[in-house]
């Protein structure tokens, strides 16, 4: 599943308990007739994926829906849902979500390599 929209808020990484559980939240506002502000949480090593993003960017987030059951001290059963992100892509660039854009000098080097390979294929 995916959520697309503009980043409204990126929270700080929070750490819980003695086992080092980490969580970071991002709020994305969808672009539909009735825009929704959707909070997506990234956990553990996925929290670092948000380091390369900022408020105002258009993104696509790959998500998993999570649900859990909890029984309170009075014996009542409650259910909780969460939206967990595992990948985030900048919609303004065509590159990989985990890789920054290629610097111009590397683009030219890549283009030179392609040209050289094409020249090698010529029959004369």
N, C-alpha and C positions, 0 to 999 in steps of 0.2 A: 504494500500500500504506500501511497505517497501523499504528501501535503505540499501545496505550492502557495507561495505568497511572499510578502515583503517582511523582512525582519523588523519587528517593533521593539524588541528588547532582548538582550543577551545577558544572562545572569553570571555571577561569579561561580567558580567551582566550589562546591561545598563538600566537606569530608565528614563522614558519620562513623561513630563507633571506633573501637580499637582495631578493627580489621582493615581500616583504610578505605571503606566504601566511598566512592566519589560520584557526585551528581552535578550536572550543570543544565540549566533550563534556558530555552529560547522560546520567544513568543513570535509567531508568524501571523500576519493579518492576510486573510485570503482575499482574492479579487473576484468577487461574485456579486450578485444583486444585493445580497445581505451579507456583507463581509463579516467573517468570524475571526476572533483572536484565539488562536490555537496554541496551547503551551505544549512543547515537546521536550522531554528530558533525555539527555545523553548521559550514560553511566560509564564508570570505570575508565578504560583507555579511550573511549569514544568522546569524552569531554574535550579532549585536545582538538577534535575536528572543528570546533567552533572558533579556535584561535585565529583563523584566517578570514573570518567574516565580521561584518559590522552592521549596525543599524541602518536600515534603508535599502539593503541589497535584496534583490529578487532571488529567491532560492527554491529548490525542490528538495524535500527531505524524505528519504525512505524510512518508513516507520513500521513498528510492530505494535499491535494492541496487546496490552497486558491486563490481566484481571486476577484478583485474589480474594479469598474469603477470610474473614476474621471474626472470631467470637469474642465479644467484650466480656468483662468480668461478671455482668449480669446474665450471661448466657445467650444474649441476642447475637444472631449472625448478621454480619454486615458484609457488603461487597464493595470493592474499590477497583477502579480502572485507571490505567495510565497509558500514555502514548510515549513509546521509547523510540528515539531516532538511532539509526545505525549508519547512515550516510547522508551527506548534505552537499548539494551542488549549486554553484552560482549560475543562475539562468542567463547572465549577461555574457558568459564565456562558454566556448565549446569544449574547453579542456577538461581534464579529469578533476573531480572534486577535491582530491587529496593532494594535487600537485599545483603549485603556483604556475602562472603563465610563463612560457619560455621567453628568456631575455632576447632582444632583437638580434644580438650577435649569434646566438645559438640557432635562431630561425634561419639566418643567412647560411650558417654552416650546414644545417640540415638540407637546405635548398641546393647548396653546392654539391653535397653528396648525391642527391637525387639526379642532378644534371650529369655528374660523372658516371653514375650507373647507367643512365640512359645512353650516353655516348658509347659505352662499352658494348651495347647491344647492336650497334650499327654494323651492317655486313661489310662495309668497306673501310 
